Amino acid sequence: MKIRLLILFTLVCISCKMEVKEESAKVQNNESNTVPIRETEAENIDTIQISKKHKINKILCDLDGDNLNEIVEIVRSTKNGKSGLRIIFGNGNKTDYFGMGNNILEQGFDEIEWAGIFEKAPKNEIYWNNVNEDGEILTEQEIKEVDKIKLANDGICMHAEESCGGGIIYLKNGKYEWIQQE
């Protein structure tokens, strides 16, 4: 009789341990899975995705001069469908966003779908705003030396392929600046 009770007790203990393990496995699975969002909640959520429209949608450059490359990506908002930039700093401490429905550096546009050319503007190169207040394109000879900008660090060059309009975004004293090109 004692042996039967011992066997029964052992089976109950083993069974309980198995149920506990199964339950903890369910909890762990639920924690790692995405919780479905009801439609009413999903309307207010904005997801940022890498742009599939742009041939080149990611560049590396050192915007802040710390010898760590920032990752600059063309991304798109799923909420409003507008594109922009995501800048992930090399030190991992900061991520900046431009566009996606928000005005980009007070330039009068809020998205960069038009950017067919997306590349690094190398440091130590000289650039200048070559469009005056009336929208006329200026030649290099019309630009004063004092108005030419030598980039201390890399910048981000964006241009429309067909119309050649665009510009360069760069950091100056911790603040983003824009150089208008054509």
C-alpha positions as a printed NumPy array, in Angstrom:
array([[  0.   ,   0.   ,   0.   ],
       [  2.812,   2.414,   0.841],
       [  4.412,   1.743,  -2.533],
       [  1.13 ,   2.505,  -4.333],
       [  0.764,   5.784,  -2.424],
       [  4.364,   6.7  ,  -3.155],
       [  3.905,   5.982,  -6.868],
       [  0.638,   7.958,  -6.932],
       [  2.245,  10.899,  -5.098],
       [  5.203,  10.858,  -7.518],
       [  2.89 ,  10.839, -10.544],
       [  0.889,  13.768,  -9.147],
       [  4.089,  15.757,  -8.508],
       [  5.441,  15.043, -11.987],
       [  2.072,  15.961, -13.521],
       [  1.987,  19.265, -11.613],
       [  5.533,  20.128, -12.688],
       [  4.637,  19.448, -16.328],
       [  1.567,  21.711, -16.065],
       [  3.675,  24.487, -14.535],
       [  6.278,  24.157, -17.316],
       [  3.564,  24.221, -20.005],
       [  1.956,  27.283, -18.416],
       [  5.282,  29.154, -18.191],
       [  6.021,  28.26 , -21.821],
       [  2.648,  29.75 , -22.809],
       [  3.424,  32.94 , -20.899],
       [  6.853,  33.221, -22.517],
       [  5.343,  32.687, -25.969],
       [  2.713,  35.344, -25.37 ],
       [  5.34 ,  37.847, -24.249],
       [  7.422,  37.421, -27.41 ],
       [  4.469,  37.537, -29.826],
       [  2.935,  40.751, -31.087],
       [ -0.325,  41.579, -29.39 ],
       [ -3.015,  42.236, -31.994],
       [ -4.281,  45.817, -32.019],
       [ -7.946,  46.578, -32.524],
       [ -8.735,  48.717, -35.567],
       [ -9.754,  51.722, -33.478],
       [ -6.343,  51.722, -31.77 ],
       [ -4.417,  51.092, -35.003],
       [ -5.699,  54.318, -36.564],
       [ -3.625,  56.377, -34.126],
       [ -0.394,  54.388, -34.554],
       [  2.238,  55.478, -37.063],
       [  4.709,  52.913, -38.293],
       [  7.906,  53.982, -39.998],
       [  9.115,  51.743, -42.823],
       [ 12.169,  51.866, -45.079],
       [ 11.115,  53.349, -48.43 ],
       [ 10.839,  50.762, -51.181],
       [ 10.286,  53.466, -53.801],
       [ 13.858,  54.762, -53.683],
       [ 16.653,  52.768, -55.346],
       [ 19.096,  53.922, -52.69 ],
       [ 17.381,  54.345, -49.347],
       [ 20.293,  54.135, -46.91 ],
       [ 23.651,  55.885, -46.629],
       [ 26.364,  56.046, -43.979],
       [ 28.045,  59.328, -43.121],
       [ 29.606,  61.088, -40.15 ],
       [ 27.374,  64.136, -39.666],
       [ 28.637,  65.13 , -36.226],
       [ 32.384,  64.53 , -36.639],
       [ 32.721,  61.908, -33.893],
       [ 34.266,  59.352, -36.309],
       [ 31.172,  57.14 , -35.947],
       [ 28.952,  56.786, -39.002],
       [ 25.323,  57.789, -38.728],
       [ 22.78 ,  55.651, -40.575],
       [ 20.595,  57.874, -42.746],
       [ 17.554,  56.17 , -44.236],
       [ 14.682,  57.281, -46.436],
       [ 11.621,  56.104, -44.58 ],
       [  7.878,  56.33 , -45.094],
       [  5.057,  56.892, -42.622],
       [  2.287,  54.309, -42.895],
       [ -0.143,  56.778, -41.343],
       [  0.086,  59.521, -43.993],
       [  2.162,  57.85 , -46.748],
       [  4.77 ,  60.637, -46.76 ],
       [  8.492,  59.982, -46.862],
       [ 11.319,  61.536, -44.901],
       [ 14.655,  60.83 , -43.282],
       [ 15.569,  58.843, -40.193],
       [ 19.059,  59.628, -38.858],
       [ 20.379,  57.123, -36.324],
       [ 23.508,  58.491, -34.698],
       [ 26.575,  56.265, -34.516],
       [ 26.846,  56.567, -30.748],
       [ 23.315,  55.172, -30.381],
       [ 22.171,  58.082, -28.219],
       [ 19.92 ,  59.894, -30.665],
       [ 17.626,  59.426, -33.654],
       [ 16.322,  62.397, -35.658],
       [ 13.458,  62.456, -38.167],
       [ 12.727,  64.864, -41.011],
       [  9.667,  65.055, -43.231],
       [  6.891,  62.44 , -43.097],
       [  4.398,  65.308, -43.052],
       [  6.501,  67.779, -41.049],
       [  8.22 ,  70.777, -42.677],
       [ 11.864,  70.025, -43.463],
       [ 14.197,  72.777, -42.24 ],
       [ 11.698,  75.502, -43.209],
       [ 12.197,  74.748, -46.911],
       [  8.512,  74.58 , -47.825],
       [  8.231,  70.803, -48.269],
       [  7.239,  68.092, -45.836],
       [  8.331,  64.93 , -47.618],
       [ 11.135,  63.772, -49.918],
       [  9.499,  61.398, -52.371],
       [ 11.075,  63.555, -55.104],
       [ 14.636,  62.635, -54.059],
       [ 15.968,  60.435, -56.861],
       [ 19.58 ,  61.062, -55.865],
       [ 20.448,  60.288, -52.254],
       [ 24.109,  60.224, -51.292],
       [ 26.75 ,  61.396, -48.856],
       [ 28.081,  64.926, -49.325],
       [ 31.726,  64.43 , -48.31 ],
       [ 33.371,  66.622, -45.689],
       [ 35.876,  69.273, -46.824],
       [ 33.944,  69.854, -50.07 ],
       [ 32.781,  73.395, -50.82 ],
       [ 29.077,  74.083, -51.447],
       [ 26.884,  77.17 , -51.713],
       [ 23.277,  78.172, -52.095],
       [ 22.97 ,  78.696, -55.82 ],
       [ 19.411,  80.015, -55.935],
       [ 18.606,  83.62 , -55.041],
       [ 15.433,  85.014, -53.432],
       [ 13.781,  85.343, -56.86 ],
       [ 14.388,  81.662, -57.65 ],
       [ 17.089,  82.388, -60.231],
       [ 20.024,  79.989, -60.473],
       [ 23.368,  81.647, -59.763],
       [ 26.681,  80.678, -61.325],
       [ 29.77 ,  80.021, -59.209],
       [ 31.203,  83.379, -60.306],
       [ 28.17 ,  85.148, -58.828],
       [ 28.738,  83.594, -55.392],
       [ 30.885,  85.557, -52.947],
       [ 33.689,  83.595, -51.269],
       [ 32.211,  84.418, -47.859],
       [ 28.967,  82.638, -48.903],
       [ 30.727,  79.383, -49.793],
       [ 30.461,  76.632, -47.216],
       [ 33.212,  74.088, -46.608],
       [ 31.664,  71.124, -44.829],
       [ 33.508,  70.304, -41.611],
       [ 31.748,  66.914, -41.543],
       [ 29.774,  64.835, -44.022],
       [ 26.356,  65.986, -45.164],
       [ 23.313,  64.451, -46.833],
       [ 22.823,  65.237, -50.518],
       [ 19.319,  64.901, -51.999],
       [ 18.363,  65.861, -55.54 ],
       [ 15.509,  65.277, -57.936],
       [ 16.848,  63.27 , -60.881],
       [ 14.935,  65.023, -63.633],
       [ 14.844,  68.649, -62.522],
       [ 18.18 ,  68.623, -60.671],
       [ 16.693,  70.571, -57.76 ],
       [ 17.613,  69.623, -54.233],
       [ 20.032,  70.399, -51.501],
       [ 22.382,  69.32 , -48.779],
       [ 21.564,  68.835, -45.114],
       [ 24.467,  69.216, -42.711],
       [ 25.111,  69.885, -39.041],
       [ 26.593,  73.202, -37.961],
       [ 27.153,  73.753, -34.234],
       [ 24.656,  70.992, -33.422],
       [ 21.924,  72.492, -35.634],
       [ 20.774,  71.193, -39.021],
       [ 21.269,  73.539, -41.955],
       [ 20.153,  73.414, -45.616],
       [ 22.166,  74.393, -48.714],
       [ 19.87 ,  74.945, -51.713],
       [ 21.266,  73.471, -54.933],
       [ 19.69 ,  74.423, -58.293]])
